[in-house]
Amino acid sequence: MPITIEQVSQKTGLSVSTVSKALNDYPDIAPETKERVLQIARELNYQPSAAARNLRRKHTNKIGFILPFAVSYISEYVSGLITGAAMAAEATGYNIVLYTNQSNQHEQLAKICRAREVDGLLLRGTDHVDETFALLDHEEIPFVITGRRVDHPHASYIVPDNFGGSLTLMRHLIDLGHKRIAFTSRPALFETNTDRMAGYLEGLRQADIVIDRDLIIETSVEPHSGYSAMNTLLNLSNPPTALFAIHDLIAIDAMQAAFERGLRVPEDLSIASFDGIQATQITKPPITTARQPITDIGKRAVEMLLKRIADHSTPPMREIVPVQLIVRESTARAQ
């Protein structure tokens, strides 16, 4: 059983109150008394109760990271965000508590807030925006959203430049002579989908290329969604010569579908995507991608959140992070 502060008190012959003050470095305790208490505490291997300490200090030194899906859907991208967040948190004495949220999202969030399990929250996207933010405001829990731009007056967020990165990627494909460029959307990504599609459409507009709605196809979170979408596109009477996949995993699925059709990438079909996960470097061929600094976004999200934890009156912070076009062997000049 763990050693209690009462046992340290008995060993030293001092009151529990005096021992507690010595352990917490109160200035009204004589140095020799403090050293005696600390020595006995080390000998007994005493560890203070984190729960009791947090109750006194009114903070937990914990940050909650809420994912709105099952743990089985944690991708390389989300793993990168968690890694960055954990690095920044640990550097400042905080720990990350991961919550996966499969159902009853609002109810679970309410329990976390009311139990004061954490000092603040990182949200990986969120449904029911108004309801969620009303709860967080009422419970006075600071929060930052990662990876999703949210047009709400109380929302802090950090996102990649989804529009600018998509437009740059489109210009790359158009400069290679492609005019029939497909786009795989994902409505469940909300503003991320909106912004990346806007970059796609703006690229076509700037090049005076007529928009063909048959070349825009929806995908979903289910596995192999990109595979099915690519097959649908290749079944068109006039299929695309290039594909802009809304994120890298869709591009990897699409490449497999193309190979099974006997197509060569990039000779017969150029494929490009967004995010820049490591897996795009080891596909054959490696995939051209608009790479966002995933780990850095996780770090920066924690830094923003800690500012709001330290001062709840800090106004919402919003950052759009530049992305970098990484040209690899999956894109080539149109034939």
C-alpha positions in Angstrom: 0.0 0.0 0.0 1.2 3.5 -0.7 2.7 5.5 2.2 0.3 8.2 3.5 1.1 11.7 4.8 -0.1 10.6 8.2 2.7 7.9 8.3 5.3 10.5 7.5 3.8 12.7 10.3 4.1 9.8 12.8 7.7 9.1 11.7 8.8 12.7 12.1 6.8 13.4 15.2 5.3 16.5 13.5 1.7 17.4 12.8 0.2 16.5 9.4 -0.2 20.2 8.8 3.5 20.9 9.3 4.5 18.0 7.2 2.2 19.1 4.4 3.6 22.6 4.5 7.2 21.3 4.4 6.4 19.0 1.4 4.8 21.9 -0.4 7.7 24.4 0.3 5.7 26.8 2.5 7.9 29.8 3.5 6.9 29.7 7.2 8.6 26.3 7.8 12.1 26.4 9.1 14.7 25.0 6.6 15.9 22.3 9.1 12.4 21.1 9.6 11.7 21.1 5.9 14.9 19.1 5.2 14.0 16.6 8.0 10.5 16.0 6.5 11.9 15.6 3.0 14.5 13.1 4.2 11.9 11.0 6.0 9.6 11.2 3.0 12.4 9.9 0.8 13.2 7.0 3.2 9.6 6.0 3.3 9.3 6.4 -0.5 6.3 8.7 0.0 4.5 9.9 -3.1 2.0 12.7 -2.7 -1.6 12.1 -3.9 -2.1 13.6 -7.3 -5.8 13.7 -6.8 -5.5 15.6 -3.5 -2.9 18.0 -4.8 -5.0 18.7 -7.9 -8.0 19.4 -5.7 -6.1 21.9 -3.7 -4.5 23.6 -6.7 -7.7 23.4 -8.8 -5.8 22.0 -11.8 -4.8 18.6 -13.0 -1.8 19.2 -15.3 -3.7 17.1 -17.8 -5.0 18.0 -21.3 -7.8 15.9 -22.9 -7.5 15.1 -26.6 -10.9 14.0 -27.9 -11.2 12.0 -31.1 -14.7 11.8 -32.5 -14.2 8.2 -33.7 -13.2 4.7 -32.5 -9.5 4.0 -31.7 -9.4 1.7 -34.7 -9.6 4.8 -36.9 -6.5 6.4 -35.5 -4.5 7.0 -38.7 -0.9 8.0 -39.3 -2.2 11.6 -39.6 -3.9 11.6 -36.2 -1.0 9.8 -34.6 1.2 12.6 -35.8 -1.0 15.2 -34.1 -1.0 13.2 -30.9 2.8 12.9 -31.0 3.2 16.6 -31.4 0.7 17.4 -28.7 2.3 14.9 -26.2 5.8 16.4 -26.8 4.6 20.0 -26.1 2.6 18.9 -23.1 5.4 16.9 -21.5 7.8 19.8 -22.0 5.6 21.9 -19.7 4.8 19.2 -17.1 1.4 18.3 -18.6 0.1 14.9 -19.8 -2.2 14.1 -22.6 -5.4 12.0 -21.8 -6.8 10.4 -25.0 -10.6 10.0 -25.3 -12.0 8.1 -28.2 -15.7 9.0 -28.8 -17.8 6.5 -30.7 -21.3 7.6 -29.5 -23.1 9.9 -27.2 -20.4 12.5 -27.8 -22.2 15.3 -26.0 -22.9 13.2 -22.9 -19.3 12.0 -22.7 -18.0 15.5 -23.1 -20.3 16.8 -20.4 -19.0 14.1 -17.9 -15.3 15.1 -18.7 -16.0 18.7 -18.1 -18.1 18.4 -14.9 -15.7 16.0 -13.3 -12.9 18.4 -14.1 -10.8 15.5 -15.4 -8.6 17.8 -17.4 -7.6 21.5 -17.5 -8.4 22.0 -21.2 -9.4 20.1 -24.3 -8.0 19.5 -27.8 -10.8 18.6 -30.2 -10.1 16.7 -33.4 -13.0 18.2 -35.3 -16.5 18.1 -33.7 -20.1 17.6 -34.7 -22.9 19.7 -33.2 -20.7 22.8 -33.0 -23.1 25.2 -31.3 -24.1 22.6 -28.7 -20.5 21.6 -28.0 -19.2 25.2 -27.7 -22.2 26.2 -25.4 -21.3 23.3 -23.1 -17.6 24.2 -23.0 -18.3 27.9 -22.4 -20.8 27.1 -19.6 -18.3 24.7 -17.9 -15.4 27.2 -18.5 -13.2 24.6 -20.1 -10.6 26.1 -22.5 -10.3 24.3 -25.9 -8.5 24.4 -29.2 -9.7 22.6 -32.4 -7.0 20.9 -34.5 -7.4 20.4 -38.3 -10.7 22.1 -38.7 -11.6 25.8 -39.4 -14.7 26.6 -37.4 -16.6 29.8 -38.0 -17.7 30.3 -34.4 -16.9 33.4 -32.3 -15.6 31.4 -29.3 -13.5 28.8 -31.3 -9.7 28.6 -31.2 -8.2 26.5 -34.0 -5.1 25.6 -35.9 -5.4 24.3 -39.4 -3.3 23.8 -42.5 -3.8 26.1 -45.5 -6.3 23.8 -47.1 -7.4 26.3 -49.8 -3.9 27.5 -50.7 -2.3 24.1 -50.6 -5.1 22.7 -52.9 -4.7 25.6 -55.3 -0.9 25.0 -55.5 -1.5 21.3 -56.1 -4.0 22.1 -58.9 -1.6 24.5 -60.6 1.0 21.7 -60.6 -1.3 19.3 -62.3 -2.5 22.0 -64.8 1.1 23.0 -65.6 1.7 19.4 -66.6 -1.1 19.7 -69.2 -3.9 18.0 -67.3 -7.4 19.3 -68.0 -9.6 16.3 -66.9 -8.7 16.4 -63.2 -10.9 14.5 -60.8 -11.4 15.4 -57.1 -12.5 13.0 -54.4 -14.4 15.0 -51.8 -15.4 14.0 -48.2 -18.3 16.0 -46.9 -17.8 14.6 -43.4 -14.6 16.7 -43.1 -16.8 19.8 -43.1 -14.8 23.0 -43.6 -11.7 21.1 -44.6 -13.7 19.5 -47.5 -15.1 22.9 -48.4 -11.7 24.6 -48.4 -9.9 21.9 -50.4 -12.7 21.7 -52.9 -12.6 25.5 -53.2 -8.9 25.3 -54.1 -9.7 22.6 -56.7 -12.4 24.7 -58.3 -10.4 27.9 -58.2 -7.5 26.1 -60.0 -9.9 25.1 -62.8 -11.4 28.6 -62.9 -8.0 30.3 -63.2 -7.0 27.9 -66.1 -10.4 28.5 -67.8 -11.2 24.7 -67.6 -14.9 23.9 -67.6 -16.0 22.2 -64.4 -17.2 18.6 -65.0 -19.3 17.5 -62.0 -18.8 13.9 -63.1 -15.2 14.2 -62.0 -16.1 15.2 -58.4 -17.0 12.1 -56.4 -17.7 11.7 -52.7 -15.7 9.4 -50.4 -16.3 8.3 -46.8 -14.4 7.2 -43.7 -14.9 3.5 -44.4 -11.9 1.5 -45.6 -11.3 1.4 -49.4 -13.6 4.3 -50.1 -10.9 5.7 -52.4 -10.7 2.4 -54.2 -14.4 2.5 -55.0 -14.3 6.1 -56.0 -11.4 5.5 -58.5 -13.2 2.7 -60.1 -16.3 4.9 -60.6 -14.1 7.5 -62.2 -12.4 5.1 -64.5 -15.8 3.7 -65.6 -16.6 7.1 -67.1 -16.8 7.3 -70.9 -14.2 10.0 -70.7 -12.1 9.2 -67.6 -9.7 11.7 -65.9 -6.0 11.9 -66.7 -5.3 13.1 -63.2 -6.7 12.7 -59.7 -6.6 15.1 -56.7 -7.4 13.0 -53.7 -8.6 14.9 -50.7 -6.1 13.1 -48.5 -3.3 10.7 -48.8 -5.1 7.4 -47.8 -7.6 8.0 -50.6 -4.7 8.4 -53.1 -3.2 5.1 -52.0 -6.5 3.3 -52.4 -7.0 5.0 -55.8 -3.5 3.9 -57.0 -4.4 0.3 -56.2 -7.6 0.5 -58.2 -5.6 2.0 -61.2 -3.0 -0.8 -61.0 -5.8 -3.5 -61.0 -7.1 -1.9 -64.2 -3.7 -2.3 -65.8 -3.0 1.5 -65.8 0.4 2.9 -65.1 1.0 5.8 -62.6 1.9 8.4 -63.8 2.1 7.5 -67.5 -1.6 6.8 -67.8 -2.9 8.5 -64.7 -1.3 11.1 -62.4 -2.3 11.0 -58.7 -1.7 13.7 -56.1 -3.1 14.2 -52.7 -3.0 16.3 -49.5 -1.5 15.8 -46.0 2.0 14.4 -46.5 1.9 11.3 -44.3 5.0 9.1 -44.4 3.2 6.3 -46.3 3.2 8.4 -49.4 7.0 8.1 -49.6 7.0 4.3 -49.8 4.3 3.7 -52.3 5.4 2.7 -55.8 5.6 5.3 -57.2 5.8 7.8 -54.3 2.9 10.2 -54.2 3.0 13.9 -54.9 1.3 15.6 -52.0 0.6 18.9 -50.3 2.4 18.3 -47.0 1.3 19.9 -43.8 3.5 20.0 -40.7 1.3 17.5 -38.8 3.5 17.1 -35.7 4.1 20.9 -35.4 0.3 21.5 -35.6 -0.1 19.2 -32.6 2.6 21.0 -30.7 1.2 24.4 -31.5 -2.3 23.4 -30.5 -1.0 22.6 -27.0 0.9 25.9 -26.8 -2.3 27.8 -27.7 -4.4 25.8 -25.2 -1.9 26.4 -22.4 -2.2 30.1 -22.9 -6.0 29.8 -22.6 -5.6 27.6 -19.5 -3.3 30.2 -17.9 -5.7 33.0 -18.7 -9.3 32.1 -19.5 -9.9 35.7 -20.7 -7.5 35.2 -23.6 -9.5 35.8 -26.8 -9.9 32.9 -29.4 -6.7 32.2 -31.3 -6.8 31.1 -35.0 -3.8 30.0 -37.0 -3.6 28.8 -40.7 -0.3 27.0 -41.2 1.4 27.0 -44.7 1.8 23.7 -46.5 4.5 22.5 -48.9 4.0 20.9 -52.3 6.2 17.8 -52.5 6.5 16.7 -56.1 7.2 13.0 -56.5 6.9 10.3 -59.2 3.1 9.9 -59.2 2.5 13.0 -61.4 3.8 13.5 -64.9 2.9 15.4 -68.1 -0.4 14.5 -69.6 -0.1 12.2 -72.6 
